């Protein structure tokens, strides 16, 4: 990709992100994922690495909490189903 094409993708990504265009988030992430997957190593300034690490931490925490909530919900559903069957 040329620098011009990358600049355009950056622009589009920023528009989607700042405009909260949820309907386009998947396509935007897919484009960015293709680029990231094609790279073996990236030289980034420390400030950018810090931001990425902070955002990665937020993503991991959110996904962990969501997984824990889903496990809790499934546990309650299993308990309710077994209780209902015992009462039948």
C-alpha positions as CSV (number, residue, x, y, z in Angstrom):
1,X,0.0,0.0,0.0
2,X,1.2,3.5,-0.7
3,X,1.5,6.2,1.9
4,X,-1.5,7.9,0.2
5,X,-3.6,4.8,0.5
6,X,-2.6,4.3,4.2
7,X,-3.4,8.0,4.9
8,X,-6.8,7.5,3.4
9,X,-7.4,4.4,5.5
10,X,-6.4,6.3,8.6
11,X,-8.8,9.1,7.7
12,X,-11.7,6.7,7.2
13,X,-10.8,4.9,10.4
14,X,-10.9,8.1,12.3
15,X,-14.2,9.1,10.8
16,X,-15.7,5.8,11.7
17,X,-14.3,5.9,15.2
18,X,-15.0,9.5,16.1
19,X,-18.4,9.5,14.3
20,X,-19.4,6.3,16.2
21,X,-20.4,4.7,12.9
22,X,-21.0,1.3,14.4
23,X,-22.3,-0.2,11.2
24,X,-18.9,0.3,9.6
25,X,-16.8,-0.8,12.6
26,X,-16.5,-4.4,11.4
27,X,-15.2,-3.4,7.9
28,X,-12.8,-0.9,9.5
29,X,-11.4,-3.4,11.9
30,X,-11.1,-6.0,9.1
31,X,-8.9,-3.5,7.0
32,X,-6.7,-2.7,10.0
33,X,-6.4,-6.4,10.9
34,X,-5.2,-7.3,7.3
35,X,-2.5,-4.7,7.6
36,X,-1.4,-5.8,11.1
37,X,-1.4,-9.4,10.1
38,X,0.9,-8.7,7.1
39,X,3.6,-7.2,9.3
40,X,6.2,-9.1,11.2
41,X,7.5,-6.2,13.2
42,X,6.6,-2.5,13.6
43,X,8.9,0.2,14.8
44,X,6.7,2.6,16.9
45,X,7.4,5.5,19.2
46,X,7.2,4.7,22.9
47,X,4.2,6.9,23.4
48,X,2.3,4.9,20.7
49,X,3.4,1.6,22.3
50,X,2.1,2.9,25.7
51,X,-1.3,3.8,24.2
52,X,-1.6,0.4,22.5
53,X,-0.7,-1.4,25.7
54,X,-3.2,0.6,27.6
55,X,-6.0,-0.1,25.0
56,X,-5.0,-3.7,24.8
57,X,-5.4,-3.9,28.6
58,X,-8.8,-2.4,28.4
59,X,-9.9,-4.8,25.7
60,X,-8.6,-7.8,27.7
61,X,-10.3,-6.7,30.9
62,X,-13.6,-6.1,29.1
63,X,-13.5,-9.4,27.4
64,X,-12.6,-11.2,30.7
65,X,-15.4,-9.5,32.5
66,X,-17.9,-10.4,29.7
67,X,-16.7,-14.0,29.8
68,X,-17.2,-14.1,33.6
69,X,-20.7,-12.7,33.3
70,X,-21.6,-15.2,30.6
71,X,-20.3,-18.1,32.8
72,X,-22.3,-16.7,35.7
73,X,-25.5,-16.5,33.6
74,X,-25.0,-20.0,32.3
75,X,-24.5,-21.2,35.9
76,X,-27.7,-19.5,37.0
77,X,-29.6,-20.9,34.0
78,X,-28.3,-24.4,34.7
79,X,-29.3,-24.1,38.4
80,X,-32.8,-22.8,37.4
81,X,-33.3,-25.6,34.9
82,X,-32.2,-28.3,37.4
83,X,-34.5,-26.8,40.0
84,X,-37.4,-26.7,37.6
85,X,-36.8,-30.3,36.7
86,X,-36.6,-31.3,40.3
87,X,-40.0,-29.7,41.0
88,X,-41.7,-31.5,38.1
